[in-house]
Amino acid sequence: VGVVAVIGYTPQIVTLWKSKTQSKDVSIPTWLIWLATWLISLAYGIIELGDFKFCMIATINIIGHVIIIGLTLRNRRRNPA
């Protein structure tokens, strides 16, 4: 599942990295909500499950979300309207 997550995030990350626009078609609030769900999942995995594999998957997803949010914010700052 971790590999699938990385493969799933890669096209979006590459597109945002190369983008010359403000990336207005990327919804930051939506990505923040998904990020929050993975942060909660990671906390649950650590506190209740103690499942290393689950925590690694949650961490990979958190990293992917943070990168996408960060690149989107960078594009909006770099390319003002």
Sequence and secondary structure as in RCSB ss.txt:
>XXXX:A:sequence
VGVVAVIGYTPQIVTLWKSKTQSKDVSIPTWLIWLATWLISLAYGIIELGDFKFCMIATINIIGHVIIIGLTLRN
RRRNPA
>XXXX:A:secstr
 HHHHHHHHHHHHHHHHH  S  TTS HHHHHHHHHHHHHHHHHIIIII  HHHHHHHHHHHHHHHHHHHHHHHH
HHHS  
